[in-house]
Amino acid sequence: MQNLSLACYACDPALSRGRRYPEPAAPTRTDYQRDRDRIVHSSGFRRLVYKTQVFLNHEGDLFRTRLTHSLEVAQLGRSIARSLRINEDLVEAISLAHDLGHTPFGHAGQDALNGCMQAHGGFEHNLQSLRVVDHLEERYPDYDGINLTFETREGVLKHCSQANAQRLEAQEPGGVGARFLRKEQPGLEAQLCNLADEIAYNAHDIDDGVRSGLLTLAQLADVPLFDQYRRVAQAEHPHLAGAAMERRLLYETIRRMLSAQVYDVIDATSAALASAAPRSVADVRAAEALVNFSAPMRAQSSELKRFLFKNLYRHPQVVETTGRAQRVVTELFAAYEAEPREMKARFTRRALEGEASARARAVADFIAGMTDRFAVREHERLTGLCLLG
């Protein structure tokens, strides 16, 4: 029965495509609420508190981690979902799970692990997030993984190469890999999580960049998406002028920027839905992407991303640190591949029982699940070197 509080194009848990292993319904929670709860209680979710967003875990207590980022994505996603009358619980579940497959040391670790795995199919963090919830979590007596619904799993796998989609399709015909082969869209909830992810990291990377001293408000004057709200905030609150009030000005500017982006997504998506007039989730899948910024906001967001890439992610201090982080991952991979018994027992068993690619994948799974600080300790144990911390 359709939930009348949801739009006809929203994902309704009563109409879910279900779980890989059928289970009876819970008496007090919908299937998407159960997904959210399983994610929150997973080991992978707890590890996110010690995984890098931009700044490594030891560099400061107040910088974002993968965990705080995921919470911010969920908060933004739920706010937008409510206005669009799509499923808030599903948005929250996807948001909280979308980074479970990220390696230690952020994108630096991901790039290093992908390099190590080139002869064995590469490494994609979105696919790894799916591996975590489908295979690597060990919480239930009769199956691996945490047995999430199709819709949550689909949202977790937001990007996927053609080769990996074909492998997924062979394992699960018509499953989460199929849409990449059919060139279809996911549900609106998954589309929204992609955009909420972008909104969240652009905003908090500005905050962390200024907090770190690598970015200044003077530099951000060249970014229209930020500076227009800084000028308005300063005009309305003249006492925010001066260095002593810079942090309050930064917070107020980011708050206004976030609000503007949220309202823009609601307005642009509402217009796209009115034009496409989908009557079901199937109609959403067959359409072009419907959750979007307006064209002006998309242009401004893209300009902000270019600024952050040039001035923060490629800042010499960040590059120097991430270079050492990549060395940690690369040397850990080589050490475990040469001697799998150095890993935890269940990864050792997989590595020793399989051929070369299976051994490499077991090593990649072990490293991808590490927190920053555990990877540093393991590297020091195996090599005698302390490159970070």
Secondary structure as the mmCIF struct_conf table of DSSP 4:
data_model
#
loop_
_struct_conf.conf_type_id
_struct_conf.id
_struct_conf.beg_label_comp_id
_struct_conf.beg_label_asym_id
_struct_conf.beg_label_seq_id
_struct_conf.end_label_comp_id
_struct_conf.end_label_asym_id
_struct_conf.end_label_seq_id
TURN_TY1_P TURN_TY1_P1 LEU A 4 SER A 5
BEND BEND1 LEU A 6 LEU A 6
TURN_TY1_P TURN_TY1_P2 CYS A 8 TYR A 9
BEND BEND2 ALA A 10 ALA A 10
HELX_LH_PP_P HELX_LH_PP_P1 CYS A 11 ASP A 12
HELX_RH_3T_P HELX_RH_3T_P1 PRO A 13 LEU A 15
STRN STRN1 ARG A 19 ARG A 19
BEND BEND3 ARG A 20 TYR A 21
HELX_LH_PP_P HELX_LH_PP_P2 PRO A 24 ALA A 26
BEND BEND4 PRO A 27 ARG A 29
HELX_RH_AL_P HELX_RH_AL_P1 ASP A 31 VAL A 40
TURN_TY1_P TURN_TY1_P3 HIS A 41 HIS A 41
BEND BEND5 SER A 42 SER A 42
HELX_RH_AL_P HELX_RH_AL_P2 SER A 43 ARG A 47
HELX_RH_3T_P HELX_RH_3T_P2 LEU A 48 TYR A 50
BEND BEND6 LYS A 51 LYS A 51
STRN STRN2 THR A 52 THR A 52
BEND BEND7 GLN A 53 PHE A 55
HELX_RH_3T_P HELX_RH_3T_P3 ASN A 57 GLU A 59
BEND BEND8 ASP A 61 PHE A 63
STRN STRN3 THR A 65 THR A 65
HELX_RH_AL_P HELX_RH_AL_P3 ARG A 66 LEU A 84
TURN_TY1_P TURN_TY1_P4 ARG A 85 ARG A 85
BEND BEND9 ILE A 86 ILE A 86
HELX_RH_AL_P HELX_RH_AL_P4 GLU A 88 ALA A 97
TURN_TY1_P TURN_TY1_P5 HIS A 98 GLY A 101
HELX_LH_PP_P HELX_LH_PP_P3 HIS A 102 THR A 103
TURN_TY1_P TURN_TY1_P6 PRO A 104 PHE A 105
HELX_RH_AL_P HELX_RH_AL_P5 GLY A 106 CYS A 116
TURN_TY1_P TURN_TY1_P7 MET A 117 MET A 117
HELX_RH_3T_P HELX_RH_3T_P4 GLN A 118 HIS A 120
TURN_TY1_P TURN_TY1_P8 GLY A 121 GLY A 121
HELX_RH_AL_P HELX_RH_AL_P6 HIS A 125 ARG A 131
HELX_RH_PI_P HELX_RH_PI_P1 VAL A 132 LEU A 136
STRN STRN4 GLU A 138 GLU A 138
BEND BEND10 TYR A 140 ASP A 144
STRN STRN5 GLY A 145 GLY A 145
STRN STRN6 THR A 149 THR A 149
HELX_RH_AL_P HELX_RH_AL_P7 PHE A 150 VAL A 156
HELX_RH_AL_P HELX_RH_AL_P8 GLN A 162 GLN A 171
BEND BEND11 GLU A 172 GLU A 172
TURN_TY1_P TURN_TY1_P9 PRO A 173 GLY A 174
BEND BEND12 GLY A 175 GLY A 175
TURN_TY1_P TURN_TY1_P10 VAL A 176 GLY A 177
HELX_RH_AL_P HELX_RH_AL_P9 ALA A 178 ARG A 182
TURN_TY1_P TURN_TY1_P11 LYS A 183 LYS A 183
HELX_RH_AL_P HELX_RH_AL_P10 LEU A 188 SER A 212
TURN_TY1_P TURN_TY1_P12 GLY A 213 GLY A 213
BEND BEND13 LEU A 214 LEU A 215
HELX_RH_AL_P HELX_RH_AL_P11 LEU A 217 LEU A 220
TURN_TY1_P TURN_TY1_P13 ALA A 221 ASP A 222
HELX_RH_AL_P HELX_RH_AL_P12 PRO A 224 GLU A 236
HELX_RH_3T_P HELX_RH_3T_P5 PRO A 238 LEU A 240
BEND BEND14 GLY A 242 GLY A 242
HELX_RH_3T_P HELX_RH_3T_P6 ALA A 243 MET A 245
HELX_RH_AL_P HELX_RH_AL_P13 GLU A 246 ALA A 276
BEND BEND15 SER A 280 SER A 280
HELX_RH_AL_P HELX_RH_AL_P14 VAL A 281 ALA A 286
BEND BEND16 ALA A 287 GLU A 288
HELX_RH_AL_P HELX_RH_AL_P15 ALA A 295 LEU A 308
HELX_RH_PI_P HELX_RH_PI_P2 PHE A 309 TYR A 313
TURN_TY1_P TURN_TY1_P14 ARG A 314 ARG A 314
HELX_RH_AL_P HELX_RH_AL_P16 PRO A 316 ALA A 338
HELX_RH_3T_P HELX_RH_3T_P7 PRO A 340 GLU A 342
BEND BEND17 MET A 343 MET A 343
HELX_RH_AL_P HELX_RH_AL_P17 ALA A 345 GLU A 353
BEND BEND18 GLY A 354 GLY A 354
HELX_RH_AL_P HELX_RH_AL_P18 ALA A 356 ALA A 368
TURN_TY1_P TURN_TY1_P15 GLY A 369 GLY A 369
HELX_RH_AL_P HELX_RH_AL_P19 ASP A 372 THR A 383
BEND BEND19 GLY A 384 GLY A 384
#
